Amino acid sequence: MRKTGFTLVELLVVIAIIAVLAALLFPVFAQAKQAAKRSVCLSNSNQLGLAFQMYASDSEETAPTLVKGVSPKYVLDYWQLIQPYLKNGDALFCPEDPFSGCDAAEVLPTTAPKGGCIGYGSNWGPMMPSKTGSEGGGLYGALSYSSTQQLYYAQGISLSSIVSPADMFALGDSDDVPWYSLSMGSITSRYWLYNQTIASVEQTRHAGRFNFNFADGHSKNLLMAGASWTGTTAWPQFGFVLVASVLAPANPDFYRDWCYDPKAMVHTDIGPIECDQIAQNVLSQTTPWKS
């Protein structure tokens, strides 16, 4: 009996079909993997938000007071204060965060578990203050300095002063360094610290879809948009080239969600500005990223 088999042409056709299918499916698999990581991150933000609420409940309904020591150097950030209320320490880390060693990079004692970088920041307002006496309009009051204790601190606000808790960020995805913040001018400063250029929202975690937990406890995933700083006269933290990029929600309706009171006059680094106008002020001095 004559044996039958595949001809070379038939094998090549099968291989070509498999190659085409693989080219079509691999991006789908990559997207599914990314979506899974984003879901983990959303769960993390929910856990952090719940811990934040429990901390506030035990602290007379006030946000944490954050401290940065000068001598000796140390940072007491929000995550250290809410950590006792977390059941899962891994919730402090984003599965898409490629960085580690943030404490060491900032010449601080290592406090982050496993020497990592905390993947989430708290809401200091649209722009984090860099001068004493300045404030951001978020969860913390003015940046202050104690000469006797040689430390900077920002006192947490009363949660009762938040005009609309369902419309104010509390915590969320961040590539900042200690202190970890959500502020548009420092949310990507980790890239600068590690000498990495960022000029596309696709370079950020979750391809630019960040998770935010709000002051009322719910979480939401928001598409972000980026821009490069081009201003020269305002916002001192840009003047020192601490950061070179700005990241904010793509939908301008969420700019006001940094503010405990969108209509409050905030004493920023460059003077008093209505809180819901700060983001526009900053973005007017930037060049949007193409993607």
Secondary structure as UniProt FT lines:
FT   HELIX           8..57
FT   TURN            58..61
FT   STRAND          66..69
FT   TURN            70..73
FT   STRAND          74..76
FT   HELIX           78..82
FT   HELIX           83..85
FT   HELIX           89..92
FT   TURN            95..96
FT   HELIX           102..105
FT   TURN            106..107
FT   HELIX           113..115
FT   STRAND          120..122
FT   TURN            132..133
FT   STRAND          140..146
FT   TURN            147..150
FT   STRAND          151..156
FT   HELIX           159..161
FT   HELIX           165..167
FT   STRAND          169..173
FT   TURN            184..188
FT   HELIX           189..193
FT   TURN            194..195
FT   HELIX           201..203
FT   HELIX           205..208
FT   STRAND          209..214
FT   TURN            215..216
FT   STRAND          219..229
FT   HELIX           236..239
FT   TURN            240..241
FT   STRAND          245..249
FT   HELIX           252..258
FT   TURN            262..263
FT   STRAND          265..268
FT   TURN            269..270
FT   STRAND          271..274
FT   HELIX           275..283
FT   TURN            284..285
FT   STRAND          286..288
//
